[in-house]
Amino acid sequence: MEELICPVNSYYQRILLPASYSLVFLLGLTLNGALLWCLRCPTHRTSGTAVYMTNLAVADFLYVLALPPLIISNAMGDLWPFGDIVCKIVRFVFLVNMHCSMMFLTCVSFHRFLGVCHPITAVRLRSKKIAVFASGSVWFLANAEVLPTLVFSHTGVINNMTVCFEMTDPGQFNVYFPYGLFLSIVGFLVPFLVSATCYCSMIRTLRAADFISNIRTARVRKKSLITLLVVCLVFVVCFVPYHIARTVYLFVRVYTPENCPLLNVVMICYKVWKPVVSFNCCANPLLYFCGSDRHRRKLRAWLGRRKRRVHPSVCLVDVDGTKRSGG
């Protein structure tokens, strides 16, 4: 039996985490499933954006599939009844797809950045072939980054209860600490800075273009600007607080583990922000569907056709941005 040097309060986990994760599971499964169904519709030309969005939807879809064991465990007060192998697999899949989601959002950001800020260069670099290569690289890098999780994550006994350690057991935090910082810097900070730089450049370009465009074009650019700001806000709200709380928790866990009040505060902050980062997998499809009037019109048209029970081959979304008739 292993006892915690400093017991932490976890009463909130039985309600907050299961309820939040259950909502994320239902919404994420439905929205990303619908997005994958739409993106599978054949077109004569598949764009780079479609490749990135398909991979992002797959990452988010796999992410939500790892949630049910966590929902059950949190509802049982952190009791883990699924065994050591499932513990390792769930932690690995959870982290891989979260990091894939961040990196694919970065790819989409850079893809849009080229189209807005460097349209001539974009003709050469925004091809389907490059998007496929970049997507394969993302999956490889994410799996390589998270591979040590299979060693650090395992089951153990805390206060006569079998648990699945999210990072590692309390006795190995000094060993885990450098790897935890590596995940925060390489897995989050670098993609975040790249995305933030791309979006800031696009916003500056679109704002400058408003002064030299006609009224109709300015209106379109203004709506694009609002969309970019919303995407930035989602990225910041979902990922930044979680990784800040996670990093602070690591420092407190390693350097002041005997400070029980402080440890409880940072632990609660970290646990509370975990469901928030999960909602990103629900926001991505919504932003894609509702990012323009064209997508909203096609969504309404698709719902209308479903009511009239038309042929199921009609495609909901045109990922290339060109107008084509369904059928």
Backbone bond lengths (Angstrom), bond angles and torsions (degrees), N, CA, C in turn:
res aa  C-N    CA-C-N  psi(-1)  N-CA   C-N-CA  omega(-1)  CA-C   N-CA-C  phi
1 M - - - 1.468 - - 1.520 109.89 -
2 E 1.327 116.83 137.25 1.450 122.11 179.11 1.521 109.01 -115.89
3 E 1.332 117.31 130.96 1.463 122.12 179.17 1.525 109.65 -107.15
4 L 1.300 117.10 143.79 1.452 121.73 174.96 1.527 110.14 -75.08
5 I 1.340 116.93 134.80 1.461 121.34 176.45 1.523 109.60 -62.74
6 C 1.310 115.81 -39.43 1.466 121.20 -179.15 1.519 108.62 -130.05
7 P 1.321 118.80 98.44 1.469 120.47 -179.98 1.527 110.69 -61.73
8 V 1.344 116.36 144.60 1.461 121.78 -179.69 1.512 109.47 -116.30
9 N 1.323 115.14 150.79 1.458 120.69 178.33 1.524 109.88 -77.00
10 S 1.315 117.02 132.18 1.466 120.66 -179.51 1.530 111.79 -136.00
11 Y 1.330 116.42 20.98 1.463 120.23 -177.39 1.523 111.70 -62.57
12 Y 1.329 117.99 -32.67 1.459 122.28 -176.26 1.523 112.05 -70.71
13 Q 1.332 117.57 -20.60 1.456 120.73 -175.03 1.520 112.85 -66.88
14 R 1.322 118.09 -30.61 1.463 120.86 -176.07 1.527 112.28 -66.61
15 I 1.341 117.47 -23.08 1.468 120.86 -178.50 1.526 111.02 -110.46
16 L 1.332 116.81 -53.66 1.460 121.32 -173.42 1.529 112.05 -61.79
17 L 1.333 117.25 -55.51 1.454 119.92 -173.42 1.527 113.35 -68.16
18 P 1.341 119.85 -47.41 1.474 117.54 178.00 1.530 113.40 -60.70
19 A 1.343 116.66 -41.62 1.467 119.24 -179.61 1.527 111.04 -65.47
20 S 1.343 116.59 -44.15 1.467 120.27 -178.96 1.518 111.26 -66.65
21 Y 1.325 116.79 -47.47 1.462 120.33 -179.54 1.533 111.74 -64.52
22 S 1.323 117.32 -34.68 1.466 119.88 178.03 1.518 110.60 -65.18
23 L 1.334 117.03 -41.84 1.462 120.64 177.65 1.525 110.85 -64.57
24 V 1.344 116.27 -43.53 1.463 120.44 177.71 1.523 110.47 -61.60
25 F 1.331 116.53 -41.28 1.460 120.81 -179.34 1.533 111.00 -61.07
26 L 1.329 116.76 -48.07 1.458 120.31 -177.61 1.527 111.64 -66.62
27 L 1.343 116.42 -47.48 1.462 119.73 -179.35 1.525 111.31 -68.24
28 G 1.329 116.31 -44.97 1.461 119.74 -178.01 1.507 112.31 -64.08
29 L 1.331 117.09 -41.34 1.453 120.95 179.49 1.527 110.76 -64.12
30 T 1.337 116.29 -43.31 1.461 120.81 -178.11 1.525 112.09 -70.15
31 L 1.337 116.81 -50.06 1.463 120.68 -174.95 1.522 112.06 -68.69
32 N 1.337 117.29 -45.44 1.454 118.97 -179.85 1.521 111.83 -72.00
33 G 1.338 116.99 -32.05 1.455 119.09 173.44 1.518 111.49 -63.25
34 A 1.354 116.41 -41.87 1.465 120.20 177.73 1.519 111.27 -65.51
35 L 1.335 116.39 -39.46 1.461 119.48 179.23 1.522 111.58 -65.44
36 L 1.326 116.97 -42.27 1.464 120.23 177.31 1.525 110.92 -64.17
37 W 1.332 117.04 -38.04 1.467 120.51 177.91 1.526 110.67 -62.95
38 C 1.317 115.64 -40.24 1.458 119.60 -179.86 1.532 111.62 -69.55
39 L 1.332 116.57 -43.14 1.456 120.39 -177.14 1.521 112.78 -70.94
40 R 1.326 116.80 -16.00 1.459 118.59 179.45 1.523 111.76 -80.62
41 C 1.349 117.85 -8.99 1.456 121.04 179.70 1.526 109.51 -63.59
42 P 1.322 119.07 127.99 1.473 121.07 -175.84 1.518 112.16 -68.89
43 T 1.312 115.66 136.88 1.466 121.91 172.63 1.521 107.68 -131.43
44 H 1.332 116.45 160.18 1.463 118.54 -177.58 1.518 111.92 -74.94
45 R 1.327 117.66 -13.21 1.466 120.09 177.60 1.524 108.93 -146.79
46 T 1.313 115.97 118.28 1.460 121.06 178.76 1.516 109.06 -95.44
47 S 1.320 117.30 125.54 1.459 121.12 -176.32 1.514 111.49 -86.16
48 G 1.344 115.14 167.30 1.452 119.97 175.54 1.509 111.85 -63.63
49 T 1.347 116.50 -35.62 1.461 119.98 177.66 1.519 111.14 -60.45
50 A 1.322 117.10 -40.19 1.460 120.51 179.39 1.523 111.45 -63.76
51 V 1.334 116.40 -37.79 1.471 120.52 178.50 1.528 110.20 -63.64
52 Y 1.331 116.58 -47.15 1.466 119.90 -179.88 1.529 111.31 -65.18
53 M 1.333 116.94 -43.48 1.454 119.81 -178.69 1.521 111.85 -66.39
54 T 1.339 116.93 -35.19 1.465 119.58 176.88 1.522 110.73 -64.45
55 N 1.324 116.46 -45.86 1.464 119.88 179.35 1.525 111.87 -66.91
56 L 1.327 116.98 -36.82 1.462 120.41 176.75 1.524 110.53 -63.96
57 A 1.328 116.41 -41.92 1.466 120.20 178.32 1.527 111.15 -65.29
58 V 1.340 117.55 -38.47 1.469 121.00 177.38 1.525 110.21 -63.66
59 A 1.344 116.73 -44.56 1.466 120.28 178.74 1.522 111.27 -61.20
60 D 1.324 116.84 -44.58 1.466 120.35 179.45 1.526 111.11 -67.23
61 F 1.331 116.56 -37.31 1.462 121.00 179.56 1.536 110.42 -64.33
62 L 1.335 117.18 -45.54 1.467 120.86 177.48 1.529 111.28 -65.92
63 Y 1.333 115.32 -32.95 1.470 120.16 178.24 1.524 111.06 -60.22
64 V 1.332 116.32 -47.07 1.467 118.69 -177.86 1.532 111.22 -70.69
65 L 1.338 117.92 -25.82 1.458 119.90 178.22 1.529 112.15 -68.15
66 A 1.334 117.33 -20.22 1.466 121.21 177.60 1.523 112.59 -85.25
67 L 1.335 117.64 -2.89 1.459 120.55 -174.75 1.536 115.31 -79.66
68 P 1.347 121.26 -35.88 1.471 119.72 -175.43 1.530 115.65 -52.86
69 P 1.358 120.56 -45.71 1.477 118.14 176.46 1.525 112.89 -60.89
70 L 1.333 116.99 -35.92 1.459 120.07 178.83 1.529 110.75 -69.40
71 I 1.321 116.92 -37.09 1.467 120.44 177.28 1.525 110.23 -61.22
72 I 1.327 116.44 -47.16 1.464 120.95 -179.07 1.522 110.52 -64.60
73 S 1.335 116.62 -44.08 1.468 120.41 -178.45 1.520 111.77 -63.47
74 N 1.339 117.57 -44.77 1.464 120.33 179.72 1.521 111.67 -66.77
75 A 1.330 117.51 -35.39 1.461 120.46 177.78 1.530 111.64 -66.72
76 M 1.336 116.37 -25.06 1.469 121.27 179.27 1.523 111.66 -95.32
77 G 1.335 116.92 15.68 1.459 119.98 177.58 1.502 113.91 75.04
78 D 1.315 117.99 35.79 1.478 126.02 179.89 1.522 113.63 79.97
79 L 1.311 118.90 2.30 1.464 120.32 175.10 1.525 109.41 -64.61
80 W 1.342 116.23 132.97 1.462 120.71 -177.90 1.532 109.49 -113.98
81 P 1.330 118.24 107.08 1.465 120.95 -176.46 1.527 114.52 -99.10
82 F 1.348 117.67 7.59 1.459 120.15 -169.30 1.531 114.76 -99.94
83 G 1.320 118.82 -3.99 1.454 120.65 178.03 1.516 113.59 93.26
84 D 1.343 116.03 169.49 1.460 122.45 -173.02 1.526 112.34 -72.11
85 I 1.322 117.74 -41.15 1.464 120.42 -177.13 1.524 111.26 -64.39
86 V 1.331 116.53 -44.90 1.470 119.67 178.51 1.522 110.42 -64.06
87 C 1.326 117.03 -35.78 1.477 121.45 176.92 1.519 110.25 -57.99
88 K 1.324 117.28 -49.34 1.463 121.36 -179.48 1.525 111.11 -63.82
89 I 1.335 116.73 -43.87 1.463 120.58 -177.44 1.530 111.20 -64.13
90 V 1.342 116.73 -44.89 1.462 120.77 -178.55 1.522 110.95 -63.11
91 R 1.331 117.63 -45.68 1.469 120.48 179.53 1.524 110.54 -63.76
92 F 1.337 116.72 -40.54 1.461 121.03 -179.32 1.528 110.78 -65.39
93 V 1.339 116.80 -50.41 1.467 120.87 -178.70 1.522 110.65 -62.51
94 F 1.330 116.52 -40.96 1.461 121.80 179.73 1.529 110.69 -57.20
95 L 1.338 116.94 -49.64 1.461 120.83 -176.62 1.519 112.29 -73.71
96 V 1.342 117.43 -40.59 1.465 120.16 -179.06 1.520 110.65 -57.89
97 N 1.310 116.42 -47.67 1.451 118.91 -175.22 1.522 112.63 -76.23
98 M 1.338 118.29 -25.59 1.455 119.59 172.59 1.525 110.09 -67.54
99 H 1.342 116.94 -42.84 1.461 120.45 178.98 1.528 111.03 -69.97
100 C 1.336 117.12 -37.04 1.464 119.90 174.98 1.530 110.73 -61.17
101 S 1.316 116.13 -41.90 1.457 120.55 179.74 1.521 110.83 -59.87
102 M 1.346 117.45 -44.82 1.458 120.66 179.31 1.519 111.31 -64.49
103 M 1.333 116.79 -41.86 1.465 119.49 -177.61 1.528 111.95 -71.77
104 F 1.332 117.72 -35.31 1.465 119.33 176.96 1.526 110.72 -70.21
105 L 1.327 117.64 -34.66 1.464 119.63 172.87 1.526 110.37 -61.93
106 T 1.326 116.47 -36.32 1.461 120.65 176.64 1.525 110.71 -66.12
107 C 1.327 116.46 -41.49 1.471 120.36 177.20 1.527 110.95 -61.40
108 V 1.328 116.38 -44.62 1.466 120.36 178.17 1.527 110.34 -62.57
109 S 1.336 116.89 -40.20 1.468 120.90 178.75 1.523 110.97 -61.69
110 F 1.332 116.58 -46.20 1.465 120.41 -179.14 1.529 110.36 -67.30
111 H 1.321 116.37 -37.07 1.469 121.51 177.34 1.527 110.62 -60.21
112 R 1.324 116.22 -45.92 1.465 120.45 178.17 1.524 110.96 -67.91
113 F 1.324 116.47 -38.01 1.467 121.69 179.53 1.525 110.78 -58.29
114 L 1.331 117.12 -44.68 1.464 120.08 178.98 1.522 111.05 -62.41
115 G 1.343 116.48 -42.35 1.456 119.82 -178.47 1.516 113.19 -65.18
116 V 1.340 117.11 -35.24 1.463 120.80 -176.58 1.520 112.01 -86.68
117 C 1.327 116.68 -45.38 1.470 121.18 -171.29 1.531 113.73 -95.87
118 H 1.326 117.43 -26.17 1.471 120.66 -178.50 1.529 109.39 -136.86
119 P 1.328 117.54 66.50 1.479 120.69 -173.75 1.525 113.73 -61.60
120 I 1.322 118.62 -31.08 1.467 120.44 -179.56 1.528 110.01 -71.99
121 T 1.326 116.55 -46.14 1.465 120.25 177.01 1.519 110.87 -64.83
122 A 1.328 116.63 -32.10 1.463 120.74 -177.71 1.519 112.22 -61.95
123 V 1.345 117.31 -29.57 1.465 119.94 -179.67 1.528 110.70 -59.09
124 R 1.323 116.72 -35.07 1.467 121.05 -178.37 1.520 112.97 -88.65
125 L 1.343 117.21 -34.75 1.467 120.38 -171.44 1.527 114.12 -95.85
126 R 1.341 118.30 -11.76 1.461 119.18 -177.29 1.530 111.70 -99.86
127 S 1.313 115.69 37.52 1.461 120.15 -178.05 1.526 110.85 -85.10
128 K 1.334 115.24 162.34 1.461 120.88 177.91 1.524 110.89 -64.28
129 K 1.336 117.67 -38.22 1.464 121.70 -178.17 1.525 111.27 -61.11
130 I 1.319 116.60 -45.43 1.468 120.37 179.16 1.520 110.30 -66.93
131 A 1.332 117.90 -38.20 1.461 121.15 178.83 1.529 111.25 -63.12
132 V 1.341 116.40 -40.44 1.466 120.12 178.52 1.524 110.34 -64.94
133 F 1.341 117.07 -43.08 1.470 120.75 178.38 1.525 111.20 -63.51
134 A 1.340 116.70 -44.07 1.466 120.55 179.44 1.531 111.16 -63.67
135 S 1.322 116.85 -39.17 1.463 120.55 179.51 1.525 111.31 -65.27
136 G 1.326 116.80 -43.10 1.463 119.71 176.26 1.513 111.90 -61.90
137 S 1.340 116.67 -38.56 1.467 120.56 178.21 1.525 111.32 -64.86
138 V 1.329 116.30 -38.16 1.470 120.49 178.84 1.526 110.74 -62.19
139 W 1.325 116.65 -47.51 1.470 119.59 179.59 1.520 111.38 -61.41
140 F 1.330 116.42 -40.99 1.470 120.06 179.63 1.522 111.00 -64.99
141 L 1.330 117.18 -47.85 1.463 120.80 -178.16 1.522 111.91 -64.30
142 A 1.330 116.83 -41.49 1.468 119.94 -179.67 1.526 111.07 -63.38
143 N 1.328 117.09 -43.39 1.465 119.81 178.33 1.525 111.37 -65.80
144 A 1.335 117.24 -38.79 1.466 120.49 179.03 1.529 111.00 -66.12
145 E 1.333 117.03 -40.73 1.465 120.82 179.60 1.522 112.05 -62.48
146 V 1.317 116.77 -41.26 1.463 121.40 -171.14 1.530 112.15 -93.12
147 L 1.327 118.22 -5.45 1.464 121.54 -177.01 1.530 113.48 -53.84
148 P 1.351 120.37 -41.12 1.473 119.37 178.27 1.528 114.17 -60.16
149 T 1.328 117.30 -17.08 1.463 119.94 177.70 1.519 111.29 -59.16
150 L 1.317 117.18 -31.93 1.464 120.52 179.25 1.524 112.04 -64.13
151 V 1.326 116.31 -22.36 1.471 120.78 177.05 1.519 110.62 -89.68
152 F 1.337 116.74 -45.04 1.463 120.26 -174.79 1.524 112.51 -73.95
153 S 1.324 117.84 -39.30 1.467 120.58 -177.34 1.522 110.16 -81.01
154 H 1.314 116.49 132.08 1.466 121.85 177.26 1.523 108.29 -166.42
155 T 1.286 115.64 171.88 1.465 120.22 177.43 1.525 110.00 -85.96
156 G 1.314 115.25 157.47 1.457 121.69 177.53 1.515 109.54 -160.67
157 V 1.313 115.45 178.37 1.464 121.12 -178.14 1.521 109.01 -113.82
158 I 1.314 116.12 121.86 1.463 123.12 175.81 1.526 107.95 -124.91
159 N 1.339 116.10 118.98 1.467 120.87 179.84 1.537 111.70 52.66
160 N 1.339 114.55 49.41 1.475 122.14 177.15 1.528 113.28 64.38
161 M 1.333 118.48 22.77 1.458 122.00 -179.11 1.524 109.61 -132.04
162 T 1.334 116.82 131.21 1.464 121.31 177.62 1.520 109.85 -75.30
163 V 1.332 115.91 126.32 1.459 121.66 -179.01 1.528 108.89 -128.07
164 C 1.325 115.62 162.12 1.463 122.25 173.86 1.526 107.17 -109.27
165 F 1.328 116.93 109.72 1.458 120.80 -176.55 1.526 109.72 -67.23
166 E 1.325 114.72 129.83 1.457 119.55 -177.42 1.521 111.38 -71.05
167 M 1.326 117.17 -45.38 1.462 121.32 178.19 1.530 108.90 -102.59
168 T 1.325 115.68 -66.02 1.458 121.93 175.18 1.517 107.49 -165.63
169 D 1.326 117.62 176.46 1.456 119.64 -179.55 1.526 110.02 -75.21
170 P 1.339 118.45 158.08 1.473 121.44 -175.17 1.523 114.21 -55.18
171 G 1.321 118.12 -30.70 1.459 120.43 -178.14 1.515 114.20 -73.77
172 Q 1.343 118.43 -13.15 1.465 121.65 -177.21 1.523 113.50 -112.74
173 F 1.317 117.88 13.55 1.454 119.49 -176.95 1.527 112.49 -64.96
174 N 1.333 117.95 -33.02 1.461 119.88 177.53 1.526 111.55 -64.17
175 V 1.333 116.28 -33.76 1.467 120.24 177.42 1.517 110.52 -76.37
176 Y 1.327 116.87 -37.86 1.459 121.86 -177.49 1.527 112.04 -73.29
177 F 1.312 118.27 -26.09 1.459 123.39 -171.44 1.532 113.07 -52.99
178 P 1.361 120.97 -51.14 1.478 119.29 179.13 1.523 112.67 -60.82
179 Y 1.332 116.72 -38.22 1.461 119.52 178.81 1.526 111.13 -67.50
180 G 1.331 117.21 -38.59 1.459 120.69 176.93 1.515 112.10 -61.72
181 L 1.337 116.97 -40.16 1.465 120.51 176.51 1.532 110.76 -67.02
182 F 1.324 116.36 -37.90 1.462 120.63 177.55 1.530 110.90 -59.15
183 L 1.339 116.75 -44.28 1.458 120.43 178.73 1.528 111.21 -62.71
184 S 1.325 116.30 -40.00 1.466 119.97 -178.76 1.525 111.51 -67.27
185 I 1.348 116.63 -39.08 1.471 120.28 -176.11 1.524 110.99 -80.24
186 V 1.329 116.75 -54.46 1.469 120.51 -175.09 1.527 111.39 -78.13
187 G 1.333 116.36 -40.62 1.451 119.76 -175.84 1.514 114.56 -79.65
188 F 1.338 117.31 -25.50 1.471 119.70 -177.65 1.525 113.07 -121.39
189 L 1.341 117.69 -53.64 1.464 120.08 -170.65 1.521 112.16 -63.17
190 V 1.327 117.21 -45.35 1.470 119.94 -178.99 1.534 111.36 -63.00
191 P 1.368 119.58 -51.37 1.474 118.44 176.38 1.526 113.07 -59.35
192 F 1.328 117.17 -37.47 1.456 120.02 -179.52 1.525 111.38 -64.44
193 L 1.335 117.46 -44.55 1.465 120.69 -179.84 1.525 110.97 -65.06
194 V 1.326 116.93 -39.84 1.469 119.58 178.16 1.527 110.29 -63.47
195 S 1.342 116.38 -46.61 1.468 119.90 179.72 1.519 111.21 -63.13
196 A 1.334 117.20 -44.33 1.460 120.82 -179.43 1.523 110.90 -61.71
197 T 1.339 117.09 -41.76 1.468 121.01 178.41 1.522 111.16 -62.69
198 C 1.331 116.15 -43.93 1.466 120.37 179.58 1.524 111.28 -62.03
199 Y 1.327 116.84 -47.36 1.459 119.77 -177.40 1.528 112.06 -68.02
200 C 1.328 117.02 -37.52 1.466 119.24 177.00 1.530 110.78 -63.38
201 S 1.329 116.89 -40.79 1.466 120.51 178.21 1.518 111.00 -65.36
202 M 1.340 117.55 -41.03 1.463 120.61 178.94 1.516 111.55 -65.59
203 I 1.332 116.83 -42.54 1.463 120.39 179.78 1.530 110.31 -62.83
204 R 1.330 116.91 -42.36 1.467 120.27 178.51 1.528 111.15 -64.19
205 T 1.332 117.37 -41.22 1.461 121.16 179.48 1.526 111.54 -65.60
206 L 1.338 116.75 -43.61 1.461 120.44 -178.94 1.522 111.44 -67.27
207 R 1.325 116.63 -38.88 1.468 119.24 178.48 1.519 110.94 -65.90
208 A 1.341 117.27 -40.77 1.466 120.53 178.96 1.520 110.85 -66.63
209 A 1.335 116.90 -34.83 1.462 120.58 -178.40 1.520 112.30 -69.45
210 D 1.329 117.72 -23.00 1.463 120.47 -179.86 1.527 112.09 -60.88
211 F 1.337 116.78 -29.83 1.459 119.68 -175.52 1.529 112.47 -77.58
212 I 1.340 116.70 -15.67 1.464 118.37 -176.29 1.530 111.56 -117.79
213 S 1.323 117.97 10.79 1.456 121.13 -178.15 1.521 110.19 -112.22
214 N 1.326 116.15 162.00 1.452 119.83 177.76 1.519 110.65 -75.64
215 I 1.332 116.06 177.79 1.465 120.08 -172.84 1.526 111.51 -63.73
216 R 1.342 116.64 -44.09 1.465 119.64 -177.38 1.517 111.24 -64.89
217 T 1.336 116.01 -45.72 1.464 119.62 179.19 1.526 110.93 -64.89
218 A 1.328 116.92 -37.63 1.456 120.47 178.58 1.523 111.19 -62.74
219 R 1.340 116.50 -36.90 1.449 120.27 178.58 1.540 110.78 -64.99
220 V 1.326 115.96 -41.39 1.466 120.12 178.08 1.524 110.57 -64.87
221 R 1.333 116.21 -42.88 1.463 119.78 179.86 1.530 111.01 -65.48
222 K 1.322 116.69 -34.96 1.459 119.73 178.21 1.520 111.03 -64.62
223 K 1.336 116.77 -41.14 1.467 120.03 178.37 1.527 110.47 -66.74
224 S 1.347 116.96 -37.74 1.467 120.02 175.83 1.517 110.53 -63.70
225 L 1.318 116.86 -38.29 1.456 121.55 178.81 1.523 111.14 -63.41
226 I 1.325 116.81 -42.49 1.462 121.04 178.11 1.524 110.67 -63.50
227 T 1.338 116.54 -41.38 1.455 120.41 178.40 1.523 111.04 -60.90
228 L 1.336 117.26 -43.79 1.468 121.18 179.02 1.519 111.12 -61.94
229 L 1.333 117.14 -41.17 1.462 120.32 179.50 1.521 110.65 -64.82
230 V 1.339 117.56 -38.79 1.461 120.55 177.89 1.525 111.14 -64.51
231 V 1.337 116.52 -42.54 1.467 120.55 178.60 1.520 110.43 -61.96
232 C 1.326 116.85 -44.61 1.467 120.73 177.59 1.526 110.80 -59.40
233 L 1.332 116.23 -42.79 1.458 120.72 -178.90 1.523 110.98 -63.12
234 V 1.340 116.55 -42.85 1.465 120.41 178.90 1.519 110.59 -61.88
235 F 1.334 115.98 -45.00 1.473 120.09 -179.88 1.519 110.91 -61.03
236 V 1.345 115.81 -44.49 1.466 119.90 -177.83 1.524 111.17 -67.07
237 V 1.339 117.11 -46.31 1.463 120.76 -176.70 1.523 111.52 -66.47
238 C 1.325 116.74 -39.55 1.461 119.89 -174.72 1.519 112.81 -76.96
239 F 1.326 117.54 -42.68 1.467 119.55 -168.78 1.531 114.54 -102.86
240 V 1.328 117.95 -38.76 1.469 119.71 -172.34 1.527 112.55 -63.97
241 P 1.342 120.45 -53.44 1.474 119.15 -178.13 1.528 112.61 -61.19
242 Y 1.343 116.61 -38.02 1.466 119.78 -179.59 1.518 111.37 -61.08
243 H 1.326 117.30 -47.34 1.464 119.47 -176.29 1.529 111.81 -73.93
244 I 1.332 116.95 -30.07 1.471 118.83 173.21 1.527 109.90 -64.85
245 A 1.336 116.39 -48.20 1.469 120.39 179.59 1.527 111.03 -62.22
246 R 1.315 117.26 -38.80 1.464 121.20 -179.79 1.528 110.81 -65.49
247 T 1.335 116.61 -42.70 1.465 120.51 -179.74 1.524 111.33 -67.26
248 V 1.332 116.78 -42.88 1.473 119.93 177.70 1.526 110.28 -62.63
249 Y 1.325 116.69 -41.00 1.462 120.74 177.53 1.524 111.30 -59.68
250 L 1.331 117.34 -41.30 1.462 120.66 178.03 1.526 111.18 -61.13
251 F 1.339 116.75 -45.58 1.464 120.34 -179.71 1.525 111.12 -62.34
252 V 1.331 116.61 -45.21 1.464 119.93 -179.37 1.525 110.44 -65.48
253 R 1.310 116.53 -41.32 1.468 121.17 -178.68 1.523 111.87 -63.18
254 V 1.333 116.50 -32.92 1.464 120.31 -176.64 1.521 111.77 -89.01
255 Y 1.350 118.08 -43.80 1.458 121.15 -170.18 1.530 114.08 -96.56
256 T 1.327 118.60 -28.69 1.475 119.59 178.56 1.522 110.64 -134.96
257 P 1.332 118.39 58.09 1.473 119.73 -176.94 1.519 113.60 -68.90
258 E 1.331 116.76 -17.89 1.460 119.63 -178.81 1.526 112.89 -85.79
259 N 1.343 117.30 -8.04 1.463 121.97 179.44 1.533 108.55 -83.84
260 C 1.322 116.09 85.24 1.468 120.68 -172.82 1.534 113.99 -61.89
261 P 1.334 120.61 -44.95 1.474 119.45 178.68 1.519 112.45 -59.11
262 L 1.339 116.84 -45.52 1.463 120.22 179.98 1.523 110.93 -65.62
263 L 1.324 116.24 -41.75 1.466 119.75 179.70 1.523 111.26 -62.40
264 N 1.329 117.15 -39.29 1.460 120.41 178.13 1.525 111.79 -64.81
265 V 1.333 116.43 -39.76 1.467 120.17 -179.39 1.523 110.93 -64.45
266 V 1.340 117.01 -49.90 1.465 119.77 -177.41 1.528 110.88 -69.03
267 M 1.333 117.01 -32.22 1.463 120.09 177.60 1.536 110.68 -65.35
268 I 1.340 116.90 -44.19 1.460 120.52 179.26 1.523 110.59 -64.27
269 C 1.345 117.22 -43.02 1.468 120.20 178.35 1.522 110.98 -60.36
270 Y 1.309 116.07 -43.19 1.463 120.64 -179.68 1.525 111.05 -64.72
271 K 1.320 117.10 -45.15 1.461 120.57 -178.71 1.527 111.95 -68.00
272 V 1.341 116.46 -36.44 1.460 119.91 -179.11 1.529 111.20 -67.07
273 W 1.345 117.59 -35.80 1.454 120.11 -177.71 1.515 112.61 -81.34
274 K 1.334 118.49 -12.01 1.469 120.23 179.00 1.529 112.80 -60.64
275 P 1.340 119.45 -46.24 1.475 117.84 176.74 1.525 113.36 -64.45
276 V 1.355 116.30 -29.83 1.463 119.56 -179.25 1.523 110.51 -64.54
277 V 1.342 116.84 -44.10 1.464 119.60 179.06 1.521 110.62 -64.75
278 S 1.327 116.88 -28.99 1.466 120.09 179.50 1.526 112.08 -69.60
279 F 1.329 117.35 -28.91 1.465 120.03 -178.85 1.530 112.15 -67.03
280 N 1.327 117.74 -12.21 1.459 119.71 177.17 1.520 111.76 -60.84
281 C 1.341 116.61 -34.27 1.466 119.36 -179.18 1.521 111.63 -70.15
282 C 1.330 118.00 -15.50 1.466 121.67 173.63 1.528 111.02 -90.57
283 A 1.330 116.11 -30.49 1.464 120.23 -177.41 1.521 112.22 -73.23
284 N 1.340 117.44 -34.16 1.468 120.29 -177.27 1.526 112.91 -58.11
285 P 1.345 119.87 -50.19 1.477 118.83 178.19 1.523 112.96 -64.66
286 L 1.344 117.23 -36.72 1.457 119.81 179.67 1.522 111.46 -62.94
287 L 1.336 115.89 -42.41 1.461 119.53 178.06 1.527 110.86 -64.10
288 Y 1.315 116.61 -35.90 1.467 119.90 -179.52 1.527 110.69 -69.88
289 F 1.337 116.62 -44.25 1.459 120.32 -178.92 1.529 112.10 -69.34
290 C 1.334 116.08 -38.56 1.468 120.39 -171.00 1.522 112.75 -105.40
291 G 1.323 117.47 11.56 1.456 120.16 -175.59 1.515 114.52 -73.19
292 S 1.340 117.07 -13.84 1.469 119.16 -179.83 1.523 109.44 -151.96
293 D 1.312 114.95 163.73 1.462 120.22 176.81 1.522 111.34 -62.88
294 R 1.347 115.96 -34.51 1.460 119.55 -178.81 1.523 111.08 -61.39
295 H 1.342 116.49 -44.61 1.459 119.86 179.38 1.525 111.49 -65.10
296 R 1.326 116.74 -38.60 1.463 119.41 179.66 1.529 110.65 -67.18
297 R 1.341 117.17 -40.42 1.461 119.91 178.20 1.519 110.95 -63.56
298 K 1.329 116.59 -41.29 1.457 119.45 -179.37 1.524 111.09 -69.64
299 L 1.348 115.87 -32.98 1.462 118.55 176.78 1.517 110.63 -65.16
300 R 1.340 116.91 -44.72 1.458 120.10 178.27 1.529 111.09 -64.76
301 A 1.342 116.25 -39.66 1.462 119.38 178.83 1.524 111.01 -64.38
302 W 1.333 116.24 -40.28 1.468 120.29 179.34 1.527 110.95 -64.09
303 L 1.338 116.44 -42.76 1.455 119.65 178.27 1.525 110.75 -63.76
304 G 1.345 117.29 -38.31 1.453 120.14 177.98 1.516 112.32 -65.63
305 R 1.321 116.80 -39.80 1.461 120.15 178.35 1.513 111.57 -67.17
306 R 1.326 116.55 -35.93 1.463 119.85 178.61 1.523 110.31 -62.86
307 K 1.324 116.03 -36.93 1.459 119.07 179.18 1.523 111.32 -67.35
308 R 1.337 115.26 -33.21 1.459 118.61 -179.95 1.518 112.62 -88.03
309 R 1.347 116.06 2.51 1.475 122.58 176.05 1.521 111.33 55.56
310 V 1.333 115.61 55.96 1.456 119.79 179.02 1.507 109.50 -86.85
311 H 1.333 116.13 -178.57 1.458 121.59 -177.66 1.519 109.79 -61.44
312 P 1.366 119.46 133.68 1.468 121.93 -173.23 1.507 115.19 -73.13
313 S 1.318 120.17 -1.45 1.462 120.22 -176.77 1.518 113.22 -82.72
314 V 1.358 117.73 -2.15 1.456 120.68 179.52 1.518 108.91 -66.44
315 C 1.307 117.41 131.17 1.470 121.67 -176.40 1.517 109.65 -94.28
316 L 1.325 115.73 136.00 1.468 121.91 -177.29 1.513 112.34 -73.61
317 V 1.319 118.35 -43.94 1.452 120.97 -168.72 1.517 109.94 -123.48
318 D 1.305 116.82 136.75 1.452 121.51 173.46 1.515 107.75 -99.92
319 V 1.327 117.44 100.20 1.461 121.26 -172.74 1.512 112.66 -70.02
320 D 1.324 118.12 -18.68 1.452 119.57 -178.78 1.526 112.79 -84.05
321 G 1.353 115.91 -12.05 1.450 119.08 179.13 1.517 114.04 82.93
322 T 1.358 118.71 6.93 1.449 121.10 177.49 1.511 109.44 -104.03
323 K 1.333 116.38 153.92 1.447 119.77 -176.26 1.529 109.36 -86.12
324 R 1.348 114.88 123.03 1.450 120.74 176.78 1.509 108.80 -134.85
325 S 1.294 117.72 148.50 1.460 121.00 178.47 1.502 109.60 -80.34
326 G 1.368 117.31 144.40 1.458 121.10 179.76 1.510 110.08 -79.42
327 G 1.344 115.01 168.61 1.434 118.78 178.96 1.490 111.53 138.64
